[in-house]
Amino acid sequence: MSALQFEALKVALKQDATGYVLTVKIHPDEIPEELLRDFVGARYMVAMARVNDDETAIHYKNRVQKAGMLCRNQSFQKYCAENFGVTETEAGATQAVYEACGIKSRTELNGNQVAKQAFDQFVEKFGKWRDPDVPF
């Protein structure tokens, strides 16, 4: 799998009945031709990193949000099922995160230092397990 790469600026964020709508602005020299050719309504897997003035990525540390997003990821669900014997579902992945981190709620990832470290190690192991050609 190859990923399209380009820089974009956040222009707007709004909510409708089905979720959030993110509007980005892409410079004409930056937009990949494949993106222009894809039909409206095409699905994409998206990874974004905010960029500092020195062109380095800003690293977010919201583990609660990351845990929620990972548990909805099919590849992560498969990893959890294979390594923790849980069902290959969001609920199963959530159960695996709780077990691996020794928590009863994702909100514990906010202040529990031991859980934070366990979660970071868990995510690192998942990163080593997954297909290196898949960007996330």
BELSULFEN-V870752 format. One record per residue. N is the residue number from 1. RES is the residue in three letters. NEAR is the number of other C-alpha atoms within 12 Angstrom. D_CENTER is the distance of its C-alpha to the mean C-alpha in whole Angstrom. Layout:
BEGIN
N RES NEAR D_CENTER
N RES NEAR D_CENTER
END
This chain:
BEGIN
1 MET 10 17
2 SER 12 17
3 ALA 17 15
4 LEU 19 16
5 GLN 18 16
6 PHE 22 18
7 GLU 21 18
8 ALA 22 18
9 LEU 18 19
10 LYS 17 18
11 VAL 12 21
12 ALA 13 20
13 LEU 13 18
14 LYS 14 20
15 GLN 11 20
16 ASP 9 22
17 ALA 7 22
18 THR 7 19
19 GLY 9 17
20 TYR 11 16
21 VAL 14 17
22 LEU 16 16
23 THR 14 19
24 VAL 17 18
25 LYS 16 21
26 ILE 18 22
27 HIS 12 25
28 PRO 13 27
29 ASP 11 27
30 GLU 17 23
31 ILE 18 22
32 PRO 18 22
33 GLU 13 25
34 GLU 16 23
35 LEU 20 21
36 LEU 14 24
37 ARG 11 25
38 ASP 12 23
39 PHE 10 24
40 VAL 9 23
41 GLY 8 21
42 ALA 11 19
43 ARG 9 15
44 TYR 16 13
45 MET 15 9
46 VAL 15 8
47 ALA 15 7
48 MET 21 9
49 ALA 18 11
50 ARG 17 14
51 VAL 16 17
52 ASN 10 20
53 ASP 8 23
54 ASP 8 24
55 GLU 10 21
56 THR 10 19
57 ALA 12 15
58 ILE 13 15
59 HIS 12 13
60 TYR 13 11
61 LYS 16 12
62 ASN 19 11
63 ARG 32 11
64 VAL 27 12
65 GLN 17 9
66 LYS 26 6
67 ALA 36 9
68 GLY 24 9
69 MET 24 5
70 LEU 32 6
71 CYS 33 9
72 ARG 21 9
73 ASN 25 8
74 GLN 22 11
75 SER 25 11
76 PHE 40 10
77 GLN 32 13
78 LYS 28 15
79 TYR 33 15
80 CYS 36 16
81 ALA 25 19
82 GLU 20 20
83 ASN 23 20
84 PHE 22 21
85 GLY 17 23
86 VAL 23 21
87 THR 22 20
88 GLU 25 18
89 THR 24 16
90 GLU 26 14
91 ALA 24 17
92 GLY 28 17
93 ALA 36 14
94 THR 36 15
95 GLN 29 18
96 ALA 38 17
97 VAL 43 15
98 TYR 30 18
99 GLU 23 20
100 ALA 28 19
101 CYS 29 19
102 GLY 23 22
103 ILE 25 21
104 LYS 17 22
105 SER 22 19
106 ARG 32 16
107 THR 20 17
108 GLU 25 19
109 LEU 30 16
110 ASN 21 18
111 GLY 17 21
112 ASN 20 22
113 GLN 16 22
114 VAL 17 22
115 ALA 28 19
116 LYS 29 17
117 GLN 21 18
118 ALA 24 18
119 PHE 34 14
120 ASP 24 14
121 GLN 18 16
122 PHE 31 14
123 VAL 28 11
124 GLU 14 13
125 LYS 17 15
126 PHE 29 12
127 GLY 20 12
128 LYS 16 15
129 TRP 20 16
130 ARG 22 13
131 ASP 15 15
132 PRO 12 15
133 ASP 12 15
134 VAL 16 12
135 PRO 18 10
136 PHE 26 7
END
